[in-house]
Amino acid sequence: MGKNMNFSGQPIFNQLLNFIDKNEIKQIAKKHEAERYVKKFTTYHHLVVMLYASIEGYHSIRETILGLLANAHKLSHLGLSYLVRRSTLSEANARRTSRVFEDIYMSVYRRHANFLADSRLKDAYMKRLYIMDSTTISLFKDILRGVGRNPLEGKKKGGIKAHTIIKASENIPCLIRYSEAVRHDHTFIKEAQNLPKGSIITFDKGYVDYEQYEVFSKESIWYVTRLKENALYKASEEYDIPDEADSGVLKDEEIVLCYGENKKKEHRARRIAYWDSANERLFEFVTNNFELSAEKIAIIYKKRWQIELLFKQLKQNFPLKYFLGDNENAIEIQIWAAMLANLLITLAKSKLKRSWAFSNLVSVIRQQLMNYIDMYGFLENPEESWRAIIKENKDKYKYSLFPEMRGAYF
């Protein structure tokens, strides 16, 4: 039988790890003193094990170690010189700071961000659009305070909130901060003031902070959000709606939002009333951008749904329901590992010409993670090897006197 064209000398997992620079991991570990008092289980070893658990979807440390044991003869390809014990992994999750994994994620993101950009976006303003939102991950015990009232019976579960900013053209988190679920979203909005000048950021009503809106204006950062129902404002000037404007645009005006002590400070903004006929809903948008048309402002806010789809993708393919530790640091490490696994597979997807649904791609990679398969060759044409086998057997019996005895391949 001929050579399998999809054979690789490295497992698929190792091909995903090629996106990570080991030298940068060493520098990050040195920066955080992550190797202090460490004999064998280095930061790189820790990262590989947590990524393995995340991609495979393991629910416990015991499952993770058994999975590694089942592939013990392949671990050298991953740079693992020995098999970690359960107690060592548990201790590392509690002791090695999660900021190490945050820096590793950001290092990989910055190095490969150019591969993530969607070249199909033609509008210049969409290429500088950022989306901000948060998602809450429930915990099995009250490690971090959860939202809502205490139940009548039993204890309330804890929760961790991931405050996230993504670039619309990349659909990958470019900034993530964690907090207890009870913390209000608007405390995170200050993180957005570090965006490049000329950026546009959209978010929901949970981030209302008029003082920060004024900072955005001074920094030449444009925001698009919705006006709260109970918002107090003063109408300043109403703009004419062009004849060619979308029929859903009902009103376009300049308003003044008051804030601060005794409401003495003012923020100049633009209010757009928009009727969504498809859903029969009235939206009131507020922005500090006076240049874009009203319908483009509505489209920008509609793009906010993109981050909800990302959260859904993360929770469906890397479900964070079971954690390998019962402390805040271990939980953050596991979330960073899931975020990094999502990034690595997204990068692999970006290099493929064949279109794959992300969930299907994750499923294939998960099933074949430790197999010696050329990931890109196989995913581009999964049937190629089988066709090669059939062709080889046909050629083998091409000049046979007994072609009917070719076998059961046909």
N, C-alpha and C positions, 0 to 999 in steps of 0.2 A: 504493500500500500504506500502511496506517495506521501510526501511531506505535507503536513498541514500548514497552509499558507498563513493561518492565523496564530500559529504557535509563537510564544514569546519566552525569552529566558527569564522574565520577571513576572510575578503575579500582578494582577490588575491593581491591587492595593498599592504596590510599589510605584506603578505608573502614575497613580494619583498623587503620591507623595513627592513625585518629581517637581511639582509646582512649588514645593517648600524648599527654601534655601537653608541648609544645615548651618552654614556659617552665621547667618542672621539669627538663628535660634541660639547659637552659642553666645552671641553678643547680647541678645535679650536676656538670657539666663544670667550672664555676668552683671548686667545692669540691675537686675532685681535680686542678685545674690541667691538665685534659685538652686545653686549647687552646693550651698553651704551645708556641711555635715552630711553630704550625700556620698555614698560609697559606690553604688552601681546604677541605681535607678535615676538616670539623668533626665533632664527636661525633654530631650528628644524621645527617649524611651517612653516617658509619661505621655507625651503627645500622641505617639503612635498607638499606644494601648487605648487611650480615650477615643481616638478617631475610629479605631477598630470596633470598639463597643458601640459607638454612635451609628456607624454605617450598618453594622449587623443588627442593630436594634435590641441589644441585650438589656435585660432588666435588673441585673445584679452583678456584683463583682465575681461571684462564683461562676455565673454563666460566661462572663468575659474570660476568666482564666481557663475554663474548660474549652472554650472556643480556640484559644491560643494553643492549648495542649494538643488539640486535634490537628493543628497545623505546625507542630513544633519543628518539623524538618524544613519548613519554608521561612522560618522567622529570620534567618540570617540575611535573606534578601531584603528584609525591612529594616535592617540595621540593628536588630535586637540580638544581643550577644548572649542573653540568658532570659529565662522565664520568670517574671515577677511573681511574688507571693501575694496572696489576698491581703494580708496584713500590711505589706509594704505599699500596695496601691491605695489602700484605705488611708494610711498615714500620709502619703504624698498628696492625696486630694484635700486633706485637712490642712497640711502645712505649707505646700508650695502655693504662693499667691496666685489668684486667678488673673492678676494683671499681666502675668507672663503670657497666658493664653490669649488675652486681649491684644497684646503687642504682636504676637505671632499672626493672629488673624489680620490685623491691620497691615502687617508687613507683606503678607501674601496678596491682600487686596490692592495695595499701592503698586506692587510689582507687576500685577497682571490686569490692572483696571482697563488698559487700552483694548484688551480682548473682549471686554464685556459690553462696550458701547454698541448701541443699536444704530447701525448705519442707515436704517430705513427712515429715521426721523429727519424730516426735511425742514421743519420749522425751527428757526434758530432759538426761539424762546423755550422750546421743549428740551433742547440740549442743555439748558442751564436750569432746569426745573428739579427741585428737591421735594420730597414728600416726607412728612413727619407724622408719626403716630406711635402708639404703644400697644402691647399685647400682654395679657396677664397669664402666667403659668401657675396653676394650682399646685400646692405642695401637700404631701401626705401628713404633715404635722405643722403646728404653729411655730415654724422657725422664723418666718417673717410675717408681719401682721397682714391679714387678708382684708378685703373690702367687705362691706355689708355689716348687718347687725349680727350679734351672737345668736346662735340657734337656741331654741328652748331646751333641747336635749343634746347632750354631748358638747364637744369643743369645736370651735370654728377652725377650719383648716387655714394654713398660711398660704401666702402667695407671693410670687416675685414678678415684678413688672419690668419688661424690656422696652425701654424708650428708644425708638429707632428712627434714623434718617436714611433714606435711600435716594440715589440719583435716578430719576425717571428713565434715563437712557440706559441704565445698567441693571436695574431691578435687583440690586444686592446691597445689603446694609453697608453704609460707609461710616456710620457712627452709631454706637450702641452704648447705652448706660442702663444699669440695673438699680432697682430700688424696691423697697417693700411695696406690696400692692396697694396699700392704703394711701400712699403718697400721691398727691394730686399731680396731674399731667403738666399744669402750667409752670411748675417749678423747673421743668426740663427745657423750656423754650429758650432760655439764655444760651444753651449750647449751639443754637442755630446762628447766633450772631458772629460766629467764626467762619461762616461760609464766604466764598469769594464775592467781591463786589459785583453787582449786576445779576446775582443769583435770584431765582424766584423760588419761594418755598410755600407750599400749601399744607394746611392742617385743619382739623375740625374745631368745633367750638370749645373743646376741653382745654385749649391752650390760650384762652382769653387773657391778655395782659397788655393793656393799653400803653403802659410805660415801656414795655419791650417793643411794641409796635413803633414807638417813636425812635427807639434805638435803631431799629431796622431802617427807618427812613434816613437817619443820619449816616448810616453805613452803606447806603445805596443797595440795600437788600429788599426785594419786593416780596410781599406776602399776599396770599389769597386765602381767605377763610370765610366762615359764615357769621352773620351777626346774630347774637343771642336775642331771644324774644323779648327779654326785659331790658335790653340795652337802651341807655339814655344818650341821645345825641341831638345836635342842633343842625338842621338843614341849612346849608350855606348857598349853594348854587345848583340849579338843575340844568343838565346838559341835554341838547337836542339829540334825539335818536335818529340816526341816518335811515333813509328810506330802504337801503339795501340790508339793514341790520336784521338779525334773526327775529322772527315774530314773537319769540318768547321773551325778549327784552321789554320789560314794562316801564322801567325807570332807571335813569342813570344820573346820579347827583353827587355833589361834594357835601360831606358832613364833617362835623367837629365832634370828636369824642373827648369827654372830660374825665380826668383821673387825678390821683394824688389827694393830698389832704385838702378837704373842703372843695374838691373838684376844681381846683384853680388851674391845673395844668391842662393843656389841650393838645390833641393829636389830629392833624388833618388827614382825612381818609376819603375814600370813594365808596358809595353804596350803590349796588346794582340789584334791582328786583327782577327776578327771572322766573317765568312760568314754565315748568316742565310738563308739557302736554302728555307725554308718554306715561308718566306716573301720577299726573294730576296733582302736582305739588308746587308750592311757591317757595323759592329760595331767595334769601337775601344775602348777597355776597358783600364782603367788605375787603378793600385792598388799598395799598398806598401807591399803586401804579395807575397813573392817569393817562398812559400812552396806549396801552393795548385796548382793543375793542371790547365791548361788553361781552360779546359771545365768546371771545378767546378767554376772558376771565372765567366764564362758566365752564369752558372745556378744561382749563387748568384745574379747577376744583374737582371736576369729574375724574381726572387722572389720579386723584387721591385714592380711588378704589384699588389702584395697583398695589399699594402696600398691604391692603387687606388680603389680596390674593397671595402675596409673598408669605404672610403669616400662616395662611391656610396651607401653603406648600410645605412650610417648615414643620407644622404640627402634624400633617398627614404622613410625611416621609421620614421624619425624625421625631417620633412622638416622645415628649418629655413628661411621661406619667410616672416613671419609676427612676429613682436617682441612686447613684452608687455611693452616696454619702448623706449624712443627716445634718450637715452644717452649711452655712451660707457660702463659704469658699468652695466646697465640693460641688454645690449646686451650680454656681457660676461657671466653674471649670467645665462641667458637663454641657451647659448651654453654649459656651464658647466652642466646645468640640462639635456640637451639632451645627452651629453657624459655619464653622470651618469646613465641615463635611459638605454642607450645602454649597459653599463657595467652590470647593474643589470639583464637585460634580458639575456645577454650572460652567466652570472653566473648561472641563472636558467636553461638555455639550457645545460650547462655543467653537470648538475646533472641528466639529463634525459638519459635513455637508448634508448628511441625511437628517431629516426632521424627526425628532423623538419627543414624545410627551415626557415631561420631567419625571413623573411618577413611574413610567415604564422604564426609563433609563436607570433610575435608582434601583428598581426591582432587579434588573439584569445584572447590574454591578454588584448588588448585594449577594445574589446567588453565585456569582463567579468571582467573588472578591479575591480569593486566594488561589485561583487557577492561573496557569501559565498561558494566558491568552493575550494576543496583541489587541488591546482594548479598542484602539481607533480602527484598525483593519476589520475587526469583527463587527463593531457597531455600524460601520459604513455599509457592510454587506455580509450579514450573518449567514446567508446561504452559500457563500462563495466556496467554502471548504467542501461542503457536501457535493456541489456541482463538480468540483475538481476530482473528487473520489469517483463519481459516476463516469466522468470522462475518461479517467485513467483505466477503469475496468473495461469500458467499451473499447479503448485502444488496445488493451491487453488481448482481447479476443477478436480483434479486427480480422486477422488472417487465420483464425482457427478453423480446422476442418469440422469442428463440432460447435458451432456458435450457440446452439440451443443449450449448452452446458455452462453458460456464463455465470450461473449462480442466481441468487435471489435478490440481487440489487435492483432488478428491473421489473 
